[in-house]
Amino acid sequence: MARTSIQRVISGKSPFLGDNNHLHHLMRTMINEKFIFLVYISISMMPILIYDFFIKNFYLTFALSISVYFTIFFYLTYQKKHT
């Protein structure tokens, strides 16, 4: 939510108006419709699993989760622009 709000303000749009620049919208263009929910839930559960099983440091888990999210987001954005 923070990423889309900041991106809308920078581009001169209202942060309260909707657009299709969310992770699930980008995934819809790249992934088969049947698997979107599974992939989205898996990505959403990743921080909890990382914290519970591997790293017991909240801040490190948070930073790792944010970096994974942005990596996936920018990869899907790049793929969408080049297809």
C-alpha positions in Angstrom: 0.0 0.0 0.0 2.8 2.4 0.8 4.6 1.7 -2.5 1.5 2.4 -4.5 0.6 5.5 -2.6 4.1 7.0 -2.9 4.2 6.0 -6.6 0.9 7.7 -7.3 1.9 11.0 -5.5 5.2 11.1 -7.4 3.4 10.6 -10.7 0.9 13.4 -9.8 -2.1 11.1 -9.3 -4.4 10.9 -6.3 -3.3 8.2 -3.8 -6.9 7.4 -3.3 -7.8 6.5 -6.9 -7.4 2.9 -8.0 -5.1 1.6 -10.7 -3.8 -1.8 -11.9 -0.3 -1.3 -10.6 -0.5 -3.9 -7.8 1.4 -7.1 -7.5 -1.7 -9.3 -8.1 -2.6 -7.3 -11.2 1.0 -7.8 -12.6 0.8 -11.5 -11.7 -2.4 -11.9 -13.6 -0.6 -11.0 -16.8 2.3 -13.4 -16.2 0.8 -16.4 -14.4 -2.0 -18.8 -15.4 -5.3 -17.6 -13.8 -5.7 -20.9 -11.9 -2.5 -20.4 -10.0 -2.6 -16.7 -9.0 -4.2 -17.3 -5.6 -1.7 -20.0 -4.7 1.3 -17.9 -5.7 -0.1 -14.8 -4.0 -0.7 -16.6 -0.7 2.7 -18.2 -0.9 4.3 -14.8 -1.3 2.2 -13.4 1.6 3.1 -16.3 3.9 6.8 -16.1 3.2 7.6 -13.6 6.0 5.9 -15.7 8.6 7.6 -18.9 7.5 11.0 -17.2 7.3 10.6 -15.8 10.8 9.3 -19.0 12.3 11.7 -21.5 10.8 14.9 -19.6 9.9 15.5 -16.2 11.4 14.2 -15.2 14.8 15.0 -11.5 14.3 11.9 -9.5 13.3 13.8 -6.6 11.7 16.0 -8.8 9.6 12.9 -10.8 8.5 11.0 -7.6 7.7 13.9 -6.3 5.6 14.3 -9.6 3.8 10.6 -9.8 3.1 10.5 -6.3 1.7 13.4 -6.9 -0.5 11.9 -10.1 -1.9 8.6 -8.3 -2.5 10.3 -5.5 -4.4 12.4 -8.0 -6.4 9.3 -9.9 -7.5 7.4 -6.7 -8.2 10.2 -5.2 -10.3 10.8 -8.5 -12.2 7.1 -8.7 -13.1 7.0 -5.0 -14.1 10.1 -5.6 -16.3 8.6 -8.7 -17.9 5.3 -6.8 -18.6 7.2 -4.0 -20.3 9.2 -6.3 -22.5 6.5 -8.7 -23.6 
